[in-house]
Amino acid sequence: EEIQRETAYPDGKVEKVLKNGCHLIFFPNGTWKKVGSDGKTITITFFNGDVKQIMPDQTVIYYYADAKTTHTTYSDGLEVLQFSNGQIEKHYPDGKKEITFPDQTIKNLFTDGQEESIFPDGTIVRVQRDGSKTIEFNNGQRELHTAEFKRREYPDGTVKTVYMNGQQETKYGSGRVRVKDKDGNIIMDTKV
């Protein structure tokens, strides 16, 4: 673009006004700033390679050159971080966070302390504030982990529970119940 006016300041800063209305400001440390002809689009390229863009809608896009990471802040408060390994984090104004990992696993962190992870194979893991965990597998099976027991539920209605003392209880869809002690010895078996 053609330069309409150029001004050199005593502090070493140089400002160039282009015929299209853009302003370019060059600082002595190598940083430079471009103000678009609309006066609302601003790009600052820092001496270390970082780039900050301010868009007309007040969206701020900051690229960290060393980390190869982009941090976008939208006017509604949503922040999105994009890392060089493909990980994407969304930080919502209400405090919720959503992380998409390079393998496409999605982890949601809720403001009440709960977590939810959705794996590429369809498995969903939910962790409650008390530490209990529910796992839903793509084959219809479900697991519940608490401080007292681990329970697996099968699509056919079978429920197997292993207690922290090692005792196992299996309830079958038919109504049969089998209980084993911590060493695997059957201590009860009701056959239907």
C-alpha positions, 0 to 999 in steps of 0.5 A: 500500500502507498504511504500517505504520511510518515511520522518519526517520534523522539522515542524512536516510534515511527507511524505510517498512515497508508492511503487506504486509511490503515495506520502502521506503528513501528516501535524500537523493540521490533513490535509493530501495530496495525490499525485497520481503516475501520479503526476497530481492527487492530493487530499487534505483532510483538518482537517475540513473534506473539500476535494479538488481534482485536476484532471489530466485535471486541473478540481478542485473538492472541497467538503465543509463538513459542508455545504455538497456542492460540487464545481467543476471548469472545465478547460474551466471555467465552475463551477458547485455547487451541494448542499445537498438539490439537487439544482445544479448551473452551472456558465458558463464562459460567465456569464450565470447561470443555477440553477436547483432546487430540484423540477426540476424547471430550472432558467436561468440568462442571462448576459444581465439581462434577466431571464427564468424559466422552471417549471416541469409542462412545464410553462415557465416564461421569465423576461426582463430587464425592468421587463416585464414578459411573461408566457407561460402555458402548456395549450397554454395560454400566459400572458404578464405583463408590468408596464401598463397592464396584458394581457392573450392570449387564444388558441382560439384567445381571448385576455383579457387585464387588465390595471393598472387603473383597466379597462378591455378589452376583444377581442374575436376571433370572433372580438367582443370587450368588455370594462369594467371600474375598477368597472366591468361595461360594457362601450363598447361591440361590438357584431359581 
